Amino acid sequence: MPLDFTKHFVAVPTEFKLRNNTGCSCKVAVKLMNGKVTLDQGWATYAAVHQIKIGYMVTFKLLTPDTLKVIIFDDNVIEVVNKCGKHDEAFAAKE
């Protein structure tokens, strides 16, 4: 995410809770890299579980200072609705 986006934060969190359209909620670590805030540890698993592929568009909406709503669109710009199943305890965000 661009650094301009970070102006909406008093302090950039060290992790975000990602919440999708099916109610799945997962924690992902945040890292500053090459002048940008990136989603780090946990993102690859999130992308795999939700079957995000090259060519898909992913949008993020800030819900709370540490929660982002994630909407995934396929390469035909149709919203993807995947039930991701149960994550293991280390990956699932606590409600």
N, C-alpha and C positions, 0 to 999 in steps of 0.2 A: 504494500500500500504506500502511496506517496507520502512524503514527510508533511505536506500540506494538510493531509488528513489528521495528522497527529496534533494539530493545533486545537482540536476538539477535546483533548485530554489535558487534565492537570499534570498527570504523569502517565506515560504509556504503560499499560499493564504488562506484566511478564508472561501472562497467558490470557487467552480469550476462551470463552465458552461459545462454541458454534452450535446454533439451534437451527434445525431445518424445518421444512413444511410438514413433516410427519411426526414431529415431536421429539425426534432424536436430539440429544444434546451431548456434545463431546468437548473435552478440553484440548487446546492446542497451545504449545509454547510460542512466544513471540521473541524475535531476534532482530537487532539492528544490523543490516548488512549492506554495504555499498550505498549508504545514504538512504536506504529504504527500510521500513519496518516490514519484516517478512514473517509468515507463519512457518514455524520450524517443527520441532518434535511433535508428532501426532498428526501433522497435516498429511503425510504420505499414507498413513493408515486411513484417515478420514476419506481421502480421495479414492482409495482402493475400495473401501467398504461401500461408498456411495457411487461407485462406478463412474467417476469423472474421467472423461477421455479427452485426448487432444482434439481441439476444435469446439469443445463445450465452453460455454460462457458461465462464469460464476459471479453472482453479485452478493455484496455484503451490505447489510444495513445495521447501523449501530443501535441496539436496543437499550442497553445500559452501559456504563463505563467499561464493563468487562464481558459483554455478551453481544455477539454478532448474529443476525439472522442471515442464513445462507440460502440462496435460491440458485438452483442449477438448471441451465438450459442446454439442450442437446444441439447438435450441429444444424438442426432444422429450426432452431429457436423455439422449441417446444419445452415447456417446463418439465423437468424430470422429477418424478415422485417415486422414490425408492424407500421401501421399508428396509432399514439396514439390519434388522435383527438385534440380538442382544450383544453388546460389546462386553469384553472382559472388564473386570472391576478396575484395572489400572487405567483403562481408556475412557470409561464412561464418566461423565460429569455428575457430581452429586447434586441432587435437586434441593 
